[in-house]
Amino acid sequence: MNEPVLRYLLSLYSEIPFDVNLFLRKIYCQSWLKELNCLSHKPLKWIVERFEDQKIAETDFLLRSTCQFQMFDTVVYLVSKCKTFDAISCIKMYLNKDGKNDDTECISNFYFNEDLFNFLFSKIDIDKTSSEMIAIVMSTLQKPCVPDSVCETLLPKVLILACEDGRIDVAKWILHSFEQTSLDIEDRDLFMLACDDGRHQAFVQTLLDIANGDLVMLACNKVSHFKYQARKIDMVRWVVETFQIKPLDIKLGVLTLIRHKKYNKLEIGDAFFKLGVFLLNKHFNCLSTEDKEELMNSFLQQKHYDVVNWLMEDKGFVAFDKQQVLNEACSDGQIKTIQMLKDYFHSLDMNEALMYACIGYNCDQTAICEYLLSEIDKPSLDISKIHILLTVENEKLDTLSAFRAACLQPNERTVNFKDKLCIVDILFQKLQDKASNVTEVLNGLLENKRYALILYFLEQGHYTGLNMKNLMNEVCRHGHVKLVQWILENVKHEELDIKSAFLAACKNVDYELQLQCLALMWHFIQNKNLFELDSVLDTITEAPSDLTDKYDDLRNWLLYTKTINERMMSES
């Protein structure tokens, strides 16, 4: 850099202001840099510091140009001056002259600047840019004269990304283009990838290598994401068919798959089931008894009865706890599974099975009980264990304690009061002093948010001691639509704080329940001024920035409702 000459030239700008951005855009344009790509970063640094009162607005342009012409020192300097930095765009400009796909001329003339590549690559968050990274790495590996060290760094990463994203085309290209011996992946890195959803204990005994179970785990890991499902299922199949997979790794892959609970509700469900069967068929006979038990327990726990039934039908009942399978199937209303165990009823505890059938909560429980009673030896049943509340006199039971326990049990289940009697209803009908006993449990029900039971007692006419204003605010906040409707229909509106309840409903995290509660209030409350819509809108507008998107739909609904109301008022 010839500083005296620069100083002299700048002195000529005594009357005309010197525009730094215009000057830099001229110097760092393509036509100049083609001849000056060895330009040092020092002149740029000198200019920027001399005119520090002028903000450099052309940073993105300068970065693209200097990356394109591989000006390493200048790129490093510019990055140090940037608050934000798009490493993906810069590395694309580095790899491809126009930032797009290579043409033949670009490939043949490409010079690989390893320092610049490593610097840009180190600035990329691979986990957040996986799909873009695949394209970048493939573009890199197709360049001529790529250093071995770069290949050794990139090959494992892109293979991992390909398996995670279900990109069979990329994985096949890598295996076709490179020796597998160059795919050296740190076991610890794969171990952490396999554990990224908290499965640490499942893998603590196993370190995976690139030729075996690691690819299965990577492919199985995020298969429940809807947008990935179809291609991820194909990827899992390809990995198993391409590599020599150990039985233990097959087991771990299946355990990973069955932890995804959403597949039964999606169209991909049948393909997902076939994938599980495909994996199990591969090495099932090589699994230990303990492995088979673990798999069956996991299928039962996650309620994958399609696979449970297949295992019993295709693989027999070896190593399966038939009593556990029967009990779980009775509780979950799985008639097909129960029927498959019919030949073993004589050796199983059918009292226990019937008890599980009675405590289950699904629409098939009556049919399950009827089937069991039609198939088992009646004299062997101890019916008192199953129907104790219907067969034993009240004085022999501590009904009150049972009633309180049933109301306040920590694990609430939603009870269908129209279809059948629940345990709370049976016990309640047996109580002598219903009013005082209900009053005793209501506070506990409120504390535990047992709104379904609170509604049940309100419908029975028992609500002495309840603060309806506070209850209304709470149920609006938690979106219990039926209880909101009951209060609006049965409690004087003067006893409620309409504005607070309306605002509480606005804060509900479930948008559908939120709108149902708001619509009910708008329907039942005649005096619309009680809502103080302007105040509610101001409160939503003042919400933290991270909640702004959450309230957009609600704000639009409120504004629409307000407009309609104002129009009706003006017409009346």
Secondary structure, DSSP 8 states (H G I E B T S, - for coil): --HHHHHHHHHT-SSS---HHHHHHHHTSHHHHHHHTT--SHHHHHHHHHTTTS----HHHHHHHHHHTT-HHHHHHHHHH-SS--HHHHHHHHHSTTSS---HHHHHT----HHHHHHHHHT--GGG-HHHHHHHHHHHHTSTT--HHHHHHHHHHHHHHHHHHT-HHHHHHHHHHS-GGG----HHHHHHHHTTTS-HHHHTT----TTTHHHHHHHHHTTTSGGGHHHHHHHHHHHHHHS---HHHHHHHHHHHHT-TTGGGSTTHHHHHHHHHHHHHHHGGGS-HHHHHHHHHHHHHTT-HHHHHHHHHHH-STT--HHHHHHHHHHHT-HHHHHHTGGGGGGS-HHHHHHHHHH--STTHHHHHHHHHHHS-GGG--HHHHSHHHHS-GGGS-HHHHHHHHHH-SS-----TTTS--HHHHHHHH-SSHHHHHHHHHHHHHHTT-HHHHHHHHHTT--TT--HHHHHHHHHHHT-HHHHHHHHHHS-GGGS-HHHHHHHHHT-S-HHHHHHHHHHHHHH-S-GGGG-HHHHHHHHHTS-GGGTGGGHHHHHHHHHHHHHHHHHHHH-
